[in-house]
Amino acid sequence: MSEFTPTSLDPPEAGRALIAALRDPRAPHTVADGAAESGLALRDAERGLTWLTQEYRGHLRATEDGQLLYLFPTGFTQPWKTRDAVGRAVDATLKAGTAVLRFVVRAWLMIVLLAYVALFIAILIGMTFAKQGDSNDNRRGGDVSGIGFVLFRVLADALFWTFHPFSPFNAYGGYGARTMDYAGPRSRRKKDETPFYEKVNRFFFGPTPPPEDARVAEKAILAQLRAQKGRIGLADVMRVTGLPRSGADPLMAKLMLDYDGDVSVSEDGGITYHFEAMRKTAAAMEGIAQKPRAAWDQVPELPPLTGNPFETNVLIAGLNMFNMVMSLVAFDNNLTLAKLPFLFSRIPMSRLHYDGTPIVLGVIPLLFSLAIFLIPIGRALWRPIRAARMTREKGRLGVMREVLTRVEKHEEVTEGALERAFAKSAGRAPLPGEISGHVAALGADVAVEGTTGAVRYRFADLETEAAALEEERLAAPEGEKKVGRVVFASDD
């Protein structure tokens, strides 16, 4: 007989003992079953089963006698980890690739692109001197250099009318903008203080998204928990996170371990979660906690393609186009680095021998300019797909809102009501089978009326949960959140 050990086990250790002991994890188990098969104390078996529910995406069932049943559809395996790992690897690769690409593009545009603009302007001036030295040369190179010079003049005029302080089209304020201030607030133009490199970044990659908070979901759930007297259910988690039932269930198991939660079952089989310890609050903080916004009230919108003013986009595209055209001029005139000193010597390019392919002045700026134009074009082509995904997500959250609201109000859930909710949120009618897929993720039972053929949905788990929570919140003592009188303070 093994030696008796009275100390409690931590949840992972208890969970590993259950993994070794349970013969068929796919079958429902009570806490007593787990204790009997593993030899663990009841408290350890309960903590271990809760930990396993989080780790292996287990499910809970409630009986009419108020007993909890734990089962693990995939056993003690984690087949989703491969998918998740692949997804994380792809996301990490894309993020790393995007970061490198952002750096390359920024460096190219801010250093190389502007340096090439200055270099090509000097080359145009030199080619003009060289052309004057051979006014009778009618080779095609002179024509192409003329095109480049015309493009330079157009670019220079655009820069003047866009940024000169006396221009009526000035993008950054100045005399013209100041004189318009007297016309009233509707005419005032706020000075744009965004750095140019950031505008370049926006042109190619779109507006920089704000940093993400890794704990935003947990913060929302905890705020919901404190606003609901420490008693919540899966519907509360789905409401503030937008997660389907399959995602809310294991997340709740994690919260129970992290925040000393407990689970109970009502007489009707409604599963509720209690977090009395999270209700404790100082007097100064009382009343500050507010109910968080629902997930369907904060769906992110599709960001603009660049977020830049039109004239800024024209300027960036013009600089890149200028370098592209000048790279063609370099090809046409066989402009290699070795020939640059002859530009200001009044020796026409036609009299210089062929010196190979111009790499620095031809190949590099041409390839980079083409690639840089393809990035915003690709984003523009991908934009409708992103918009369609966001539309589907809005529709899904609209269906969730309708279901949870009707369950809370004890109203029936009909297919017509869900279709209207989807259309209102998504801005389009649902596709065939789209509604059924969304309600299945919420745990719906489908019923079809024999006479009319109308489809109605029942959410038995959510209904019993809502009834149990309503009773428990009414009975929750206010003393749970009191911390007592202060008897010692180090600041006195």
N, C-alpha and C positions, 0 to 999 in steps of 0.2 A: 504493500500500500504506500502511495506517495505521501510525502510529508505535507502536512496542512500548512498553508500559507495565508494568513489573515489579511495581508495588505492588498489593496485594490490595484488593478492593472490599469495602465493607460490605454486609451482606445485602440491605438494601432496594435499593441501587444495582445489585447483581448481579441481583436479582429483576426490576427494571424492564428491564434489558437482555434477560433471558430472555423477558419479555412481548412485547417488540418482535420477538424472533427466532423463537420457536416457532410453527410453522405450525398445528399441531393440538394444542392443550394437552389435549384430551380423550383422546388416544391415549397409551399408556404411553411414558415416556421414561426412559432411563438417564441417569446423570450425564454419560457420554461423549456421548450424543445432545445434551444441553443445551449442552455445551461446543462441539461441532461446529457446531451451528446458530447459536450466539451469538458464537463466537470467544472465550469466556471461558476462563480457566484452570480446570482440573478442580476445584481447591479453591473457586474462586469460584462455579462452576456448582453445586457441591454445597450451598454456603451459600445461594445464591440459590433453589434448588429447595426447600430447607427453609423459607426465609422465605415462599415462595409457598404452600407447604402450609398454613402457619398463616393467611396472609391470605385465601386463596381456598378453604379447607377441602378441600385436596387429599387424595388417598389414596395409600397405599404398598402395593406388591405385592412379594413376594419370589419369586425363581425357585429351582429346585432347585440351580442353580450358585452360589447365594449373592449374586445381583445384586438391587439395589433398583430398582424401577420406580416412577416418579412419574406420576400422572395427576390431572386436574382435571375432574371430571364437569360442572361448570358453566362450564368455560373460565376465562378471567380476568375473570369478572363476579361480582358479589356480590348475587344476587337476595334473599338473606335479609336484607340490610341494610335494605331498605325495611320488611320485616316487623319486624325488630328495632327500627328507628327509630320505627315506629308504636307498637310495644309500649313502648319507653322513653318516648315522648311521653305515652302513656296513663298509664303508671306515674307519670311526673313530675307530670302533671295531677292524678291521684288523690292523690298525696302532698301536692302544694301545696294542693289543695282540702281534704284532711283536716286539714292544718296550720291553714289559715284557719278551718275549721269548729271545730277544737279550741279555737282562740283565742277565737272568737265565743262558743262554748258556755261556756268557762271564765269569760270576762268577763261573760256574761249571768248565769250562776248565782252567781258569787261577788260580783258587784256589783249588777247589775240585779235578779236574782231576790230576793236578800236585802233589797235596798232596797225592792222592791215588797212583800215580806212586811211589813216595818216600816211602810210607807205604808198598806197595806191594814188592818193592825191599828189604826192611828190612825183610819182611815176608819170601821172598825167601831165604835170608841168614839164617834166623832162622830155616826154614824148612830143610836147608842143614845140620845145626848142629844137629837137631833132627833126621835126617835120619842117620847121623853118629853114633848116640847113639843106633840105632837099625838096624844094617846093614843087619840083616837077615829078616827084615820085607819086604815082597813082596806084600803088599796090593796095591790096585789100586791108592791110594792116592799118593804113592811115584812116580808112573808113571806120574800122572798128574802134580805134582810139578816139575818133570823133564821137562815136556813140557813147563811149565811156565818159568823155568830157561833158556831153549833154546830160548824162545821168548825174554826174557830179553837180552840175548847175541846178538841176531839179532838186537834188538832195539838199544843196545849200539853201535854196529858196524855201524849201519846206522847214528846215531848221530855223531860218530867220523868222518866218511867219508863225512858227509854233512857240518859240522861246524868246523872241525879242520883246523887251518890256513895253515898247510902244505899239506892239501889234495888237489888233482887236481880238486875235485868236490865241493870245498868250495863254499857255496852259498852267502857269505857275504864279499868276498874279502880276504885279508891276503897276505901271502908271494907268494902263487901261482898266485893270481890275479895280484899282483904287478909285477911279472916277465913277465906276458903276456902283460903289457902295452907297452913294447918295440916292440911288433909285429905290432903296428899300431892301429889306432882308431877303426878298425873293430873288434879287439880282446879285446878291453877294456870292462870291465863289471862294470857298475856303482854300487856303494855300495848301497844296499837296506837298507834304514833307517826306513822302516815301522815298528812300534811297533808290537811285537808278538801278543798282544791281538787283534790288528786290522786284522792281518792275520787269526787269529782264527775266527773272525767275518766274514771275507770274505769267509772262507771255508764253513761255514754253511749258510750264508745269501747272499753271493755274494758281489761284490763291493758296498760300500756305495754310493748312488746317491748324486749328488750335491744338495744343498738346492734350492728349487724352489722359484722363484720370483712371488708373487701373482699378480703383475701388469705388467707382461711381455707382455701380449696381448695389454693392453692400451698403453704401451710405444711404441710398434711396430706401432700401429695405429697412434699415435701422430707423430711419426717420418715420417710415410708415408704422413700424412696430411701436415706437414711442407715442405716436399720435393715436394708436388704437389700443392703448392700455396694456401693452405687452402681449396681446393675443392676436395672432395673425394666422392665415391659412395660405394655401398655394395660390388662391385667387389674388391675395395681396401682393405676392411676389410677382405674379404674371402682370398685374396692373402697373407696377412701377418699373419693371424691367422689360416688359414686352416679350419675355421668354415663353415658349410653349410649355405645356405641362411636363414633357420629358426633360426639359432643362431646369424647370423650377424645383422639381422633386429632389434631385441630388444637391442642388444649391441649398435647399432648406436643411438637409442633413448636415452640410458643412457649417451652416450658421448655428445649428444646435450644439455642435462641438465647440465652436469658437466663442459662443456667447452664453453658455450654460443654459441652453434651452431644454425644454421637456415637451413631450407629446402626450396627448390624451384623446380618448374616443368618447363621443357622446352616446346616449342610448340609441339614437338613430343611426349611428355609425359614422358621424361626422368627425374627421380628423382635424385637430387644432394644435397649434404650437404655442407654448408659453415661454416668455422670457421675462420673468418677474425682476431679475437682477438688472435688466436694462432700463427699468423704470426709475431707478434711483436718480434723483436730481437735486442739485443745490437750489436753495430758494431763489437765488438771483437768476437761475436758468429756467425756472418754472414758467411755462407759458411761451417760451421762445420756440420750442420745437413745433413745427408745422407739418401738416400732411404734405408729402411730396407730390409733385405733378405726375400725372399718369404718363405712360410711355407714348400714348397716341396724341398727347398734347405737346410733345417736343420732338417730333420727327424731323430730322435734319433735311433741309432743302438742298437741291442740286446747286452747287456753287457756280458762279459765273465762269465762263471759259478762261478769261484772263484776269478780270478784276481791275484792269487798267483803263484809263481814258482812251478814247479812240485815237487821239493824236499821238499818244505814247506808243500804241501798237503800230501805227503807221511809221513812226520814227525807227523803231527796232527792226521792222520788216524792211524798211528802206536801207538801213545800214547793211543788213545781210544781203539784200539784193545788189547793192553797190559792189560788195566784195565778190559776189558771184559773177557779175558782168565783167568786172576787172580781171577775174581769173581767166575768163574767155579771151579777153584782150591779151593777157600774158601768153596764152596758148597760140593765138594768132600771130603774135609778134616774136614768138620764141624768146620770151623774156626770162632768162635765167639770172641767178644772182651774179654770175660772172659778167653779164652784160650791163648791169645797173650803172657802173661808173661811166659808161659811154653815153648815157641818156643826156647828160648835161655838157657833152663835148661837141654838140651839133653834128654828130655822125648819125645818119639815118639807120634805123634798125635793118633796113633791106640790104645794107652793105656789110653787115656783120655775118659771119659764117654761122651755120646751124650748130647749136650747142647742146642738143638733147632735149628731153622733155622738161619743161619748167616745173619742178616739184614744189618748191617753196611758194612760188607766186602763182602757180596754176593748179596743180593737183590738190594740195592741202586746202586752200580756201574754197575750191569748188566742192570737194567732197563734204567738208564740214558745213558749208552753207546749205547744201542739199539736205544733209541729215538734220540740221537744225530746223529747216522748214517742215520736214516730215513729222517732227514731234507734235507741234500744235495741230497739224492736219490730222494726225492719228488720234489725238484727243478729241477733236471735233467729230470724227467719225465714230468714236466709241461713246460719245455723249448720249445718243439716243438709247443705247443699251443700258447705260447707267440710269437714265431717266425711267426706263421701263421697269428696272429692278426696284427703284424707289417707289414707283406707282404700285407695284405688287405689295411692297412692304406696308405702304399706307393702307391699302385695302385689307391686308391681314390684320393690322392693328384696329381698323374700323370694325371688323367682325368681332375681334376680341372685346372691344369696348361694348358693343351691343350685347354680347353674350353675358359678360360680367355684370353689366348694368341691369339687364332683365332678370338674371338670377338673384341679384341683391334685392330687387323690387318684387320678387315672386311672380314675375310675368312669364308667359309662355314664349318660347323662342321659335319663330317660324322662318321658313326659307325666304319668304318675301321680305321680312324685316332685315334679314342678314344681307340679302342682295341690295336692298336700299342703303344699308349702312356701308357696304363695300363701295358702291357707286359714289356715295357722298364723300367718302374719304379718298378714294383713288381717282375720282374724276372720270371714271369709265365703268361700264357694266362688267361684271365678273365673267370670266370665260367658263365654258362647261367644265364641271368638276372642280372648279377653283374653291367654291364655298365648302364643299364636302371635305376637301383636303384640310382646310383651315379649322373646321369644327372638329375633325377627327383628332387633330393635335391638341384640342382642348378637352378631349375625353367625352365626346358626344355619343348618345344613343339615338338612333334614327327611328322614327315612327311615321308610317304612312297611313292616313285616314282612308278607310275602304270606300266610302261614298264619294268623297271629293278628290281623293288622290293628293291632298295637300301634305307636304312634308313638314314634320315638326321634330324638333330636337330636344332631347332631355339630357341634362347634365346632373345626374344623381349625386355624384361626389361633391360637386360644387354647391348644390342645393343643401345637402345635409351639412356641409362645412359652414355655409353662410348662416344657417339656423343655429348651429352650435356656437359660432362666434358671437352672434347677437346676444345669446343668453350669457355667455361667459364675460363679455365686456360689460354687461349691465351689472353682473355680480362682482366685478373686479373691485377690490377695496382700494380706496384712495391712499390708505396708509402704506401701500407698497412703494410709493415713490418718495416717501419721507426718509430723510437721513438722520433725523434726530437733532437734539440740541448740541451745539458746539461746546465741548468741555475743555478743549485745549487748542491753542493757536500759537504757532511759532512766531507770528508777526506781532504779538502783543508785547 
